[in-house]
Amino acid sequence: MSYSMKGLFCILGMLLCNVLTHAQRVGSFTRPYVPSFYKGSIRAFLEDINQHSPITIEYASNSLDTGKVIMLSGSPETIGAVLRQVLRDQKVNLLEKNNKLIITPSPVPISTDIFITWHSVYGIIKENVSGEPLADATVWHPARQRGSYSNNHGYFTLQLPEGNNVLFLSYAGYETHRLEVNLKANTRMDVYLTPKSNIEEVTVTSSPQVPEADENKAAKEANSYDVILGESDALRSFYLDPGVKNIPELTYGMLVRGGSPDQNVFLLDGNTIFNPTHLLGALSIVNKTSLKSMYLYKKNFPARFGGGLSSVIDVMTKDGNMQKWQGEANAGLLAGSFTLEGPIKKDRSSLMVSFRHSWINPVLRLLKSGIGVIFYDLHIKYTQWLGKKDKIMVNAYAGNDELQLHQNYTNNKQRWGNKAATINWNRVVSAKAFINSSVNISNYDNLAGFRYNLYDSTGRLVQNRVYNTYSSIRQYNARTVLEIAANNNFRINVGGKAAYTRIRPFDSNVSAEFIDRPGDFNAFPPLTFGEMVLFYENEIRPHKQLYIRPGLHVSFYKHNDFKYTSWQPRLYAVYKLNHRNQLDFSYNHMAQYLHLVTNPYMGINSDAWVPSTGILHPEESDMVNLGYSYRNGKKLIVQADVYYKQMRNVTNYAEGKNLFLNTADWGQSVQLGRGWSYGLETKADRVTDKWYLHLSYTLSWNWRRFSQLNNGAKFPFKYDRRHEINAAATWKQNDHWSFSSYWTFSTGDVYSLPNQVYPDFDDAQQISDPLAPKEYRLIYHSSIARMYRTLPYHRLDVSASYYHSPAKGLQSKLTGGIYNIYGSPSQYVYDLEGTLGKRSLVVTTRYQFFKVTPYISYTVSF
């Protein structure tokens, strides 16, 4: 173990010892003691405590005014309650040793807070209408200027002084609840918050900078910018954030801070989903009507998260209404969906069912787009309370996509899908502890076909081959997290995970037609690996202006004979300059064992997941971030971040190799290199009664370096977009009408072309006549990276929504809009096509997935 790791453990150990020592001293003060009299000198009271309590008090007579007469008020029943009045204003300090309290001189009066008996108020914060637990609800104690927040399952705990206390509980879109409590012991109080009369959208936020912060919650006022062709999608809200890019040509088209798609971790109720999108990244798998909360971590990673270098998206879905049956249905141009939820047994169990299916193909055929799209989602969740302490949740998800592109020289066919199941158990252990455990299984399948045509020098078709590939990944894991609130200023999160993963990376079939049955592929032996994870994390508030969250994530990996241990320290700190301005700093060391390798000559969605090996080492990164934010209430929020990230063992397709044909030595088809990403991210949100305005700007640099490419010199990463701007605006005219617009701009992507393309005439292929090959392929060699950039990309979307209540208990929304109002094409995609006479021909294909597309959708809640 390194010295830095030992130092981190020593610091955490000392902090924990201090907490335990403080708890022991507080325990001495809580011991019962009833004084023999209520008026007397300080000396008399101290002697009475020595005679009639299990505690011995030692002091020097010259250290305090022993002759001062004290009149006790109230009816104190503990040693601490008596000493609080007896030693008030005395310039002394208290030390505890061997069951003794030692009074020593001090230059300042003793703090009476050390005598206070503290108890915990704890419970679950729920919505009054449905009984749904509320995540990140705020619990505030104004007298002490201290607060807490509920976790993802609604659990909260807050230590308060004995006696009468007034608390305020709040949550965005709900009435603030005033709670009076007279504490004499640890007390559980489940609290129900009532929604405000004006119904507001689901809150989608970035990770809170500090637990009690309202990070980006103002964004809930504007929701039309996350609509694509009438289908609302919470994930699209993140594309407004600086540093988050949407690449629709990729299977999972989300890139964060210079990372690749496989460096994002998507968790659905704690279960990993390997491709959480439809329409090549344009739409997420989560139906917004089933969503409870969604967080994006991109600059500060809690120690409980791992497995990706760039981001973590943590999604929690609703438990289901435990009071009454309710639902929501939506019909738009792209798809139709519904969500139905209600109690199986009131206040004890509930069921939620959410389903969505596309039906846009007739429109696409009418537009002659050359695109065929079919997708669906099915999500079922059952929740059961077992008493007041335990809750069981059973989740099941299934989704599938089929996409066919047939434009100009391009003919691709893809089919991919996820299946996932989770059993989750919550337990309120005590007033200061909460545990969440789960058992998960996740499966991802990907079928891809790419038609490759070969022409002679006259343009005559001489070969027609379809390269079909199949890959899958299945993961089993068990996970548990224990949350401990030692006191209001010190919390502990500790837990672990065990996972087993099985991959079929690149089964193949070369034929004249597309193949869509996994059993028809030439099977490659599956690749398996196991992983064990332990993590520890603190939340520390040494001062009301300072918040520190140190943590450590340790993972143990094994694939065949290759073993690897990764120590991943994390640190996040926030310093509040005042109530409007704050600074934050974070450092994260991350590692991941899965590599996603994309064959650049197989069209769209030709991906293969492969594990780390003794040659293909785990990917690792180090990132530092310095941020500033200004908040004028909820009316104006301005944020800026500068960051620097370096990555090791990032992957690249080895030039001249074909991962999907030469599977026996697949490790030779992947190169390892280094990467860098750094930049400036800024954004501003302005909220008024009528307006929501958002503007973000990103300036970034993304680099890669591979020893066998570009003579070992670094070059821009494919998705190195130097400048990006996102702007959104919503105007709420009245209670019925709102109007929204969204505009995005980015500089072009980087691409390269090979400097050599030649036929692969070798004995292995048995090619005797190059003019009539049966199995013909070209070798593409890029010893020098010739970099080009596509043209800048920009798009404007507009929409209008009408809200109406046609009957009691019913609410409806009619939305109409235009996607891509001035017909901007998608980013360019470059395909290579072989020609015998000239040896190669580069064809530029310009995709336009959705041209100027008007849409309309109707949503009804009942």
N, C-alpha and C positions, 0 to 999 in steps of 0.2 A: 504494500500500500504506500502511496506517495506521502511525502511530508505534508503537502497541502491537504490531503484527505484526513490524515491524522489530526492536523490542526483544526479542521472543520468539526470532527467528532469531539475534540476536547472542548471547543467553544460551546457546542450544543449540549455537552454533558454538564458544563458549568452552569449554563442557563437553566437546565432542568433541576440541578441541585438547589439553585437559588429559589426556584419556585417551590420545591418541596420543603425547604427550610422555612420559607414564608408561611406555607400552609401549616407547618407544625406550630409556629409561634401563634398564629391565629387560633389554632386549636386550643392552646393554653388559655387564652382569653375567653373562650366559649365555655369553659368549665363552670358548672353551677356554683353559686355562692350567694347567700343571703346575709347581708351585714347585720350585726347584733344591735346596731344603733344607726341613726340617720344624721346625727350631728356630733362632730368631734374633730380633733386635730388630725392632721395628715399622719402623724406618728401613730395615733390610736387606730386609724383605719388600717394602716399597713400591718400593725401587730395583730389586729383582728383577723386579717386575711391569713397570716401565718398560723394562727391557732385553729381556724375553722375551715380551711381549704387545703387541698392536696399540693398547693403551690407554696414554695418558700420565696420570700422577697428579701434580698439583701441590699443594704444601702449605707452610705456614710451620712451622718447627721448634717455635715456641712455642705452636702451636695444639693439639698433642697430645704425649703422652709417648713420644717417638721411641725412647728407650732401653729401654723395657719389653720383656722377653724373652717371646716367644710360642712355645708348643709346639703345633703343628697336630695335630689328631686326625682320624682317618679318612683318606680318600684324596681330598681336594678336587681337582676337575678343571676348575673354572671360576673366573673372576676373582671373582665374587660369593661363592662358597663360601670362598675364601681371605680376602677382606676381612671377611666376617662374623666370622671368628675373630680376625683381626688388630686390628680396630677395636672389638671388643666393650668396652663400658663407657667408651669414650672420648667426651668431651663435644665432639663435632664434628658437622658436617653435610656432605653431599655435593652439589655442584652439577655439572652436566654442560654443557659448552660446547665446540663444535668438536672433538669426539672426545677431549675431555679431562675427567678427573674432578678437581674442585677441592675440597680439604678446607678447610672454614672452621670457626672456633670456634662453639660452641653452648652455651647454659646448661644443656642436658640431654643425657644420653648418647644416642648415635645408636641408632635403632631397627634392630635386626638384621633385621627383616622386609624391608627394602628390598633386601637381598642375596639373598633367597630366589629360587630359580628356580621359576617356576610353570608347570605344564602343565595341560591340560584333559582331564578324563575325560568322555566323551560316549557317546551311543548311544540305543537305543530300549528303553523299559520295556514289557514285554509280560506278558500273563497266561500262566501256565505250561500251563494246560489247553488253551487254544484258540489261543494265539499272538496274541490281540487286543491291539493297543496300548492302553495305559492313559493317559488324560488326567488331568493334575493329580496324578500320583503325586509324593511328596515325596522328595527326595534330601538327606540331612542329614549334615554333617561336624561331629561334636560337639567335636573338638579346637579347631576354629576358630570354632565357633558360627555357621556359615554353611551355607546350603542353596540348593537350586534346586528346580524343579518341571518336570514334563514338560508339553509343549504338547498341543494336541488330537490330535496324531498320535503321541504317546508319546515324542517327542524331548526329551532333556535334555542340558545341558552344565554343568559346574562346574569352576572352576579350583582346583587344589590344589597345595600345595608339593611340590617334588621329594622322593622317598623314599617311605617306608611311610605309608599313610593307611588309616583305617577309616571306611567309609561305612555309613549305615543308610537303606534304601529302604523306604518304606511307602505303603500305599494302603488306603482304607477297605474292610474286608471281606477283607483279605488278610494273610497272615503277613508280619511285618517281616523284611526280608532284610539280613543283615550281609555287607558286602563289603570284603575287604582287597585293596588294590592298591599295588604298588610302582612309582611313577611315575618314569620317566626321559625320557619324551616324551609328546606328546599320544596318548591311548589311547582307542580305541573299545571299549566293553563293553556289549553288549546284555544286559539283565537280565530274568529271568523271575520273577514273583511268583506264589506259590501261594495259591489261595483258602482261607479258613478252612473248617473242617469244617461249620459252620452257614452254610448258604447265605443271603445277604442280598440285598435288593432293589437295583435300579439306583439309583445316587445321583443325585438331582436337587437342584441347589443354585442359590442366587443367585450372582451374580458374586463371585469371591473379593475380599475387601477388600485383601489383599496376596497375592501369589502363593503363599506357603507357608501361608496360613491355611486352616482347614477350615470355611469359611463354610457354615453350615446343613447340614452333612453328617449331623448327628444325625437329621435328618428321614427318613433312609432306614430307620430302625427302624420307622416307622409308614407303612403304605402303603394302608390300607383306606379312608382318607378320599378318595382320588383315584379311587374306583370309582363309576361310574354304571351302574346296572342290570346289574352284573356285569362290565362292561367297564372294565379298568384304563387310566387315562389320566394320563400324567405331567404334562401341561399343567395339569390341575386342581389339582396341588400348589401352583401359583403363586397360585391364588385364596385360599389361606390367608394369603398375604403382605399386610401392610397397604398400602393404596394401589392394589391391583389389584382391579378390579371385574369381575364376570361379568354381562353383560346378555344374557339368552337371546333377547330379541326382535330382536337385531341379527344380520346375516349373520356377522360376526366379532365375537362378543360379549365382547370384552375391552377394558376401558378402564383406563388407567394414569395416575394422578396428574392427573386433570382433562383428559386428552386424549381425542380421538375415535378410533374404530377404525382409521382410515387412518394414524394416527400411530405405529402399532406395526409394526416390521419383524420378519418371521419368516424365518429362514434355515434351510434343510434341507441340510446338508452344503455350506453356503456359497451356496446358490441361493435366491433370493427366492421365497416362496410368498405369493400375494396374499390368499388366504383359506384358512388352515390348519385349518379346523374343519368338523365335521359337526353336525347338529342345532342349527343357529343358534347356534354357539359352545359348545354343551354338551360336545363331544367333539373332541379334536384329531385330525389326520390321521396322527399318528405312532403306530404299533403299539408298545407298550412293550417287547415282546420283541425288537424290532430296535434299540432305543435304546442308545447308549453314554453320552452325556452331554447335558445340557440346561441352559443358563444364561439367566437373566433379568437384563438390565441396565436399571435404571430410574433410578439416581442417579449412576453414574459410567460414562461411555461412552468406551471406548477409541477412539483416533483412527481406527482401521481401519473403524469402523462409521459409517454415515450413512444418510440417506433417511427418517428418522422422528423426530418430536419427543419421543415419550413413552417408548418402550421398544424394546429389541432382544432377541429370543429366538433364541439360537444353539444349534441342534440338530445333534449329530453321531450318525450311526448306525454300527452295528458294521461292521467290515471283513468279518467272516465267519470261522468257525473254520478254521484252517489245519492242524489236527491230526486231527480226526475229524468225522464227520457227526453232527449233533445237531439237536434241534428242540423246539418247544413248541406246543401246541395249546390253545385255550380255547373253551369253549361257554358262553354266558350267555343271559339273557333278551333282551338287545338285539341281539347279533351273535355270530358265530363267527369265529375267526381262527386262523392258524397261522404259524409262522416256521420255516424250514428253512435250515440253514447247514452248510457243510463244505468240505473241500479239493478242488480240481480236481487240483492237484499239491501234495503235502504240503510245507509251509513255503514254498511259492512262490506259490500262487494259491488263491483261495477264491471261493465263490458264496453269497450270501444272498438268499432269497426270502421275502417277508412278504405275506400276503393277509388281508383281513378283509371280511366282508359282513354286512349287517343282515338280521334275519328277525323283527322285532318287530311287523310289521303285523297278523298275526292277533290278537295280544294287544290292540292298539289298537282294532281293530274290535270285539272282545269287550267292551272297556271303553266303547265308543261315545264315544271321545274326540274324534272329528272331525278326527283327524290321520292323515296317511299319510306314512311315512318309508321311504326306500330309500337306502342309501349303500354304497360300497365303497372299499377302498384296495388298491393293488398296488404293492409296492416291490421292486425288484431291484437288487442291487449286486454287481459283480464287482471283485475286487482282485487285482493282479498285481505281485509284486516283480521288478524288473529289476536283478539284482545286489544288493549290500548297501546301495547309496546311493539307489536310485530305486524309487518305488512309484507305480503307476497305479491309479486307482479310477474305475469307470464306474457311474453311478447313473441309474436311471430310475424315475419315480413317475407313477402315474395314479390319480385318485380322482374320484368323482362323487356328488352328492346330488340327491335328488328329495324335495320336501316339499310337502304339500297341507294347507291349513287350511280347515275348513268348520265354523265355529262361529257360531251365531246369525246376525248380519248379515255375517259375514266370510267371504269366499271367495277365498283366495289360492292360487297355485300357483307354485312355484319349482324351478329346476333349475340347479345350479352345479357346477363341477368344475375341477380343476387337472391339468395335465400338465407334467412337468419332467424335464430330463435334464442331467447334469453329467459332465464328464471332468476328473478332478482328478489333479495330478502333485505328488508330494513328492520332494524331493532333500535329502539330508544333504550340504551343500556342503563343510563342514570341521568341525573340532572346535569352532568358534565360530559357525557359520552354518548356517541351515536355510531352505529356500525352499518355499513352497506356492503353486501356480498352478492355475487352473481356467478352463474355458470352460463357460458355462451358458446354458440356454434355459428359460424359464418361461412358461406360457400359462394364463390364467384366463378362463372363460366364465361368464356369468350370464344366465339367462332368468328373467323374472318376469312374472306375470300377476295383475291385480287386477280382480275383477268389481265394477262400479259400477252399483248399481240406483237408479232414480229413481221416486219414488212421488208420486201426486197427494194432494190434501188428504183424501181418503177412505181413503188407504192402498193404492190400487190401483196395481200396477206399470205404469208407462208407458214405461220404457226399461230395457234390459238391455244393457250394454256391457262388454267386457273390454278393458282397457288392457294390451297385451302389450309388453314391452320386452326388448331384447337388448343386452348390452354385453360387451366382451372386452378383454383387455390381454395383450400378448405382449412379452417382454423378452429381449434377447440381451445377454450381457455376458461380458467376460474380465477376470480378476482375478489379481493376484500379490502375495504378501507375503514379504518377506525379514526374518528374525530374526537379529540379530547380538548375541552376548554378548561385549562388549569385555573385561569382567572380571566378577567376581561382584557388583559394585556398580553396574554401568553396562551396560544393554542398549538396543538400538536395534531398533525395528520400523518398516520403511519399505515402501511399496508403492503400488499404483495400480489403477485400474479404468476400463474403457471400456464404456459401455452404450448400447444403442439400444432404444427403446420405441415400440410401435405400439398405438394404442388405437382401438377402435370404441366410442364412449362411450354412445350412446343411439339405437340403431335401434329403430323402433316399428312397431306394427300394432294398430289399433283394430278389433275385430270382435265377433261375437256369441259366440265360443268362445275357449278358450285355445289359443295357438299354441306349439308346442315345437320348430319347425325353424328354425334361424337363417336359412336361405335364403328364408323367407317374409316377412322383415322389410324395411321400407323402409330401404335402406342410407344411412347418413350418411358423408360422406367421412372416412376415418380421420385421426386426429391423431397426429403423430410428434414425438419429440424425442430428442436425444442428450445424453450426459453423460460428462465425463472427471473422474476423481478422483485426487488425489495425497494421501498422508498420511505423516506422520512422528511418531514417538512414542518417548519415552525411559522407561526404568524405572531410577530412581536411588535408591541407598541411601547417603546421605552419612554416616549413623550407623545403628547397629543398631536404634535405636528409631524411625527416621524413614524413610519410603518416599514417594517423589514420582514421579508419572507425568504429566509435561507432554506435550502433543501438539497437532498441528495437522492439520485435515482441510480440504482445499481442493477445491472442485468447480466445474466449468465446464459451464454448461447452455446449450442452444440449441434453440429451437422456432421454426421459420420464421425471421423476422427478429429475434426477441427473444433476446437473449443476457444471461446473468447469471453472475457469479462470486461464490461464497460462501466467505468465510474463516471457519472454525469452530475457534476455539481450545478446548482442553480441559485441565483440570487436576484431578488427584486426588492427595491427600496423606493419609497415615496416620501418626499419632504414637502409639506405644505408651507409655502411662504406666507400666505394669509388665506382668508376664506375664498379667494377667487383664483389665486395663482399657486401652482405647484410644479415641482420637478420630480422626475422619476428616472431611475437607472435600473438596468437589468443586464445580467450575464447568464448565458445558457450554453451548456455543452450538451449536444444531442448526438444520438447514434441510431442507426437503423440497419436491419439485417436483410431486408428484402430490397432487391434491385429490379426496377422496371426497365427493360430494354426494348426499344422500338426499332424494327427493321425499316430503314428509310426507303426501301424500294418495294414495299409490299402494300402501299396505299394506306388508307386510314384504318386505325384500330388494330394494327398488327403488333400487338404488345406481348411480351413474355415476362412473367415474374420469375426470378431466379434467386436462390438463397446465397448468403455469403459462404465462401469457402476459404481454404488456405491460400488460394491464389486471388480470388475475388473477395477482398477484405470488406468488412462492414463500412458503410458510409458514416462519416462523422463531421460535425460542424461545431464551430465556436462563434458566438454572436454577442456583441455588446450593443446596447441601445441607450440613448439619452433622450429623454422626452420632456416637453413642457406643455402645460395646458392652462387655459384661462376659462373661467366659468362665471358668467354673470347670471346667476340663477339658472333657469332653463331657457332663457331668452337667447343667449349667445354662448357658444362653445367653440373655442379655437384650440387646435392641437398641432404640435410639430414634433417630429422625431428625426434624429439622425442615427444611422446604424452602420455597422460593419460586420460582415459575416464571411468567414472562410470555411471551405468544405474540402474534405479529403475523400478519396476513393469514389468520386462520382463516376458514373458509367458513360460509355460511348460505344456505339456500334463499330466494331473493328472493320476497317476498310478492306474490301476484297473478300469478305466472308459472308456466308449466308446462314444466319442463326437457325433458320427453319428447315434447312436441308442437311447441314453438317452437324447433326445433333450429338454424335458420339463424342466429339471434342468441343462441346458448346462453350466451354470456358475460354477457348482460344478466340471466340468471336466477340468477346467483350473487352474493352479497354478500360483501365482505371486512370483517373487523372485528378486534377484539383480544380476548385472553383472559388470565385470571389464575387461578392455582391455587396454594394454599399450605396448609400444615397440619402436623400432628404424626402420626407413625407409630411405633407401639411393638409389640414382640412378645417373647415369652418361650418357650423350649423347655426342657423338663425330661426327662432320659433316665436311666432306671435299668435294672437287669436285667429288670424286669417291666413297667415303665411307659414310655410316651412321652406327654407332655402338651404341648399347644401352645395359646397364647392370643395373639391380636393385636387391636389396637384402632387405628382411624383416625379422626382429627378433621380434616376438610378443608373448604375453601371453593373453589368453582369458579365463575368469572364469565365472561360474554361481553358485548361491547359492539359494536353496529352503528349506524351513523349514521341509518339509515332505520327503526330499530325502537326502540320504547319511548322516543321523543323523544330518542334518542341517549344515554340513561342506561344504565348497566350493569345486568345482570340475571343471575340464577343460570342456569348451564348446565343443560341438560336432565337430565344425570346427576350433579347436585350432591347427593350423599348426605352429609349432615353427619356422621353417625356410622355406623361399621361395626365389628362384632365377629365374629371367627371363633374357634371353639374346637374342638379335636380331641383325642381321647384313644384310646390303644390299650393294652390290658392283655394281656400275653403270659402265659397261665396256665402253659403248659409247652411242650415242643418240638412239641406237636401242635395246641394250641388258642390262638387269639388273638381278642380282641373289640375292636371299634372303634366310635366314634361321632363324628359331626361336626355342629356346630350353627352356623348363621350368622344374623346379624341386621343389618339396615340400615334407616336411615330412608328415606322415600319419595323417588321421583324427582320432578323438576319438569316440569310441562307447561303449555302455554298454549293458549288458545282464541281464535280471531279475534273482533275486536269488530265486524266487518262481513262479511256473506256475501251476495252478490247475483248474479243471473244475468248472464252475459257476453253482452249483446245488442249485437253489433257487425256491421258489414257483412262483415267477414272470415269470420264463421261463417255468414252468410246465414240467420239465424234469423228467420223471419217470424211464426211462431205459437209463443209460449212454452209453450202447452199440449200441443203435439205436436212437440217438437223431434226432429230426426234426429241432430244432433251438439250435445248440450247440455252445457254445463259451467258451474260456479259460480266466482266470484272470491272468494277468501278474503283478507281484508285485516286485518293486525294492526299498526296504527300504534301501538297501546299494548299492551305485553306484560302480559296478565292471567295471573299466575302462580298455579298450584295445585300441590299435592303429593299424590302417591298415598299410600296407607296404608303403614306400615312393613312390610318383608318379613322373614320368618324361616322357617327350615326345619331339620328334624332328620332325619339319616340314621343308621342303625345297621347293623352287620354283624358276622358271626362267620366265622372261617376255620379249617379243619381241614387240617393238613399230614400227608402220609402218603407212605411209600415202599413201594409195592406189590410191587416187584421190584427186583433189582439193576440199577442204571442208570436207574431210573425214579423220578421224584418227582412228586407230585400235590398239588393244593390244591383243596379244596371250599369255596366261599364262598356264604353265604346272607345276605340282608339285606332291609331295608325302606327304600326311597327315599321321602322326604317323609312321615315316619311319621304326622304329624297333618294331612296334606292341605292344606298351605298353597298358595294360588294363586301363579302367577307374577306378575311385576310387571304393572301394568295397561297396556293398549294402547288408545288412543283413536282411533276412526275417525269420519269425518264422512260423513253421508248426506243428500243433498239432498231437500227436500220442496217441491213447487210452491206449495202454499197458504201455508205459513209461511216460505217461502224457504230454510229450513235446519232441520236436525234433528241434534243431537249425540247419538251413540250410544256408550255406554260398553261396551266388550267386555272381559270378564274371562277371560283365557286361563289354562288350567291344563294345560300340556303333559303333565305326568305327575302324576297324583293319588297317593294312597297306593298305592305299587307295590312289592309284594314281588318278590324276584328270587333266582335261584340261578345259580351258574356253576361250571364245573369246568375246571381247568387241569392239564395233564400235560406234564412235561418229560422228554425221552428222548435 
